[in-house]
Amino acid sequence: MRLLYAEDEEEMSEAVVDILTYHKYTVDAVYDGEEALAYARMEQYDGIILDIMMPKKNGLEVLTELRREGCRTPILLLTAKAEVEDRIQGLDAGADDYLPKPFVMGELLARVRAMLRRREEFTPDVLTCGDVSLNLSSYELSGNDRSFILPNLEYRLMELLMLNQGIYLSSEDILVKVWGYDTEAELGAVWVYISYLRKKLSVLSDKVEIRAKRNVGYTLEVTS
């Protein structure tokens, strides 16, 4: 299981990373909110652990932006604030769990295990839009009794569109989310891969299409 851990106190970060690594988790450690947001956008994690009190962006800001962008990765908040209002704010913003500092490492591990179990239980195996479906395990895009096994980039683009149906995503957003934060690919690559998916969708359905809005972006919709 791969985790992202954001904590600005380096000694605390080292201790937690050591414990998680000992228990067979792979951990990327970052030390401020902007870095946490960049890593979460760039990589696929099984879970994210965010300290609330961080420089540049606090944990709640990172959480809010990720949820607004459609990120479904389970998120555990860590904070020195133990007031009920802070817990409510974090959970309302989309956190899956909340652990106040100081905490016992055994409890942190238990919370992480519970968070990851819920992810496994509730993450759907298949996403649908109209009469088209995308199998997240086999990369198979299906409809009208036909199917295609999508290459990696096409699959990631289709998954992004499925998770944001009716929401226009800019080419810049798509490039970062599909190709990665440090990609050297140009914006034109987005149009090329959109065209690949459009051709496949035209075979699979006459009701589902990728629409473009000039200077806005692309979205997946069911046509009337």
SVG drawing of the C-alpha trace seen along z (x, -y; Angstrom):
<svg xmlns="http://www.w3.org/2000/svg" viewBox="-33 -31 47 39">
<polyline fill="none" stroke="black" stroke-width="0.4" points="0.0,0.0 1.3,-3.4 0.8,-6.4 1.4,-10.2 2.3,-11.7 2.4,-15.5 4.0,-16.8 6.2,-19.9 7.9,-18.7 10.7,-16.7 11.4,-14.6 7.8,-13.6 7.8,-12.8 10.8,-10.6 9.3,-8.7 6.0,-8.1 7.6,-7.1 9.9,-4.6 6.8,-3.0 4.8,-2.9 7.7,-1.5 8.3,1.2 4.7,2.2 5.2,2.7 3.7,-0.6 5.5,-2.6 5.5,-6.3 6.2,-9.5 6.9,-12.2 6.4,-15.9 6.8,-18.9 4.3,-21.6 0.8,-21.9 1.8,-23.0 4.1,-20.0 1.4,-17.7 -1.1,-19.0 1.4,-18.5 2.3,-15.0 -1.4,-14.0 -2.2,-15.3 0.8,-13.6 0.7,-10.1 -1.9,-7.5 -2.0,-6.8 -4.0,-4.3 -4.2,-6.8 -3.1,-10.3 -2.2,-11.5 -2.3,-15.3 -1.2,-17.4 -3.5,-20.4 -0.9,-23.0 1.5,-23.2 3.2,-26.1 2.2,-27.4 -1.2,-25.6 -2.7,-24.0 -4.1,-20.5 -7.8,-21.6 -7.0,-23.7 -5.2,-20.7 -8.1,-18.4 -10.7,-20.9 -8.9,-21.3 -8.4,-17.6 -12.1,-16.8 -13.2,-19.6 -11.0,-18.1 -12.7,-14.7 -9.9,-13.0 -11.5,-10.0 -8.3,-8.8 -9.0,-8.3 -7.6,-11.1 -6.7,-11.0 -6.1,-14.4 -3.6,-14.8 -3.6,-18.0 -2.7,-19.4 -6.2,-21.0 -8.6,-18.7 -11.7,-21.0 -15.0,-19.6 -15.4,-22.4 -12.1,-21.6 -13.0,-17.9 -16.4,-18.9 -14.7,-21.2 -12.3,-18.5 -14.9,-15.9 -17.3,-18.3 -14.4,-19.1 -14.2,-15.4 -11.8,-13.8 -12.3,-10.1 -11.0,-10.2 -9.4,-12.6 -6.7,-11.9 -5.6,-14.6 -2.0,-15.0 -0.3,-13.7 -1.2,-10.2 0.0,-6.7 1.6,-5.0 -0.5,-1.9 -3.7,-4.0 -2.3,-5.7 -1.7,-2.3 -5.2,-1.1 -6.7,-4.3 -4.7,-3.8 -5.7,-0.1 -9.4,-1.1 -9.1,-3.8 -7.6,-1.5 -10.2,1.2 -13.0,-1.2 -11.4,-2.2 -11.3,1.4 -14.9,2.0 -16.4,-1.1 -14.3,-1.7 -16.4,-0.5 -14.9,1.9 -16.8,0.4 -17.6,-3.3 -20.6,-4.0 -21.8,-6.8 -25.1,-6.2 -24.7,-2.8 -20.9,-2.9 -18.9,-1.3 -15.2,-1.3 -13.8,1.6 -11.1,0.3 -9.4,3.7 -9.2,4.8 -9.0,1.3 -12.0,2.5 -14.3,-0.2 -17.6,1.4 -20.9,0.7 -23.3,2.0 -21.9,5.5 -18.4,4.4 -15.4,3.5 -11.8,2.1 -8.9,2.7 -7.5,-0.8 -3.8,-1.7 -2.7,-3.3 -3.0,-7.0 -6.4,-6.4 -7.6,-4.6 -6.5,-7.3 -8.1,-10.0 -11.3,-8.0 -11.4,-7.4 -10.9,-11.1 -13.8,-12.0 -16.0,-9.3 -15.3,-10.7 -16.1,-14.3 -19.2,-13.8 -20.8,-17.1 -17.8,-19.1 -15.6,-20.8 -11.9,-20.1 -9.3,-22.3 -6.5,-20.9 -4.0,-22.1 -5.9,-20.2 -6.1,-17.1 -2.4,-17.2 -1.4,-17.3 -3.9,-14.7 -3.3,-12.2 0.3,-12.7 1.7,-13.9 2.9,-17.0 6.4,-16.9 5.4,-15.8 7.2,-17.1 4.2,-16.4 2.6,-19.4 -1.1,-20.4 -1.7,-19.1 -1.3,-15.6 -4.6,-16.1 -6.5,-16.7 -4.8,-13.7 -5.9,-11.3 -9.4,-12.9 -9.7,-12.0 -8.7,-8.4 -11.4,-8.0 -14.0,-9.7 -13.4,-7.2 -13.9,-4.3 -17.0,-5.9 -18.6,-6.3 -18.4,-2.5 -19.7,-1.8 -22.6,-4.2 -24.6,-6.8 -25.6,-8.5 -22.2,-9.1 -19.7,-11.6 -16.9,-13.9 -17.9,-17.5 -15.6,-20.4 -16.2,-24.0 -13.8,-26.6 -11.4,-28.1 -13.0,-26.0 -12.2,-22.3 -13.7,-18.9 -16.5,-16.9 -18.2,-13.5 -21.9,-13.7 -24.9,-11.6 -26.7,-13.2 -30.5,-13.4"/>
</svg>
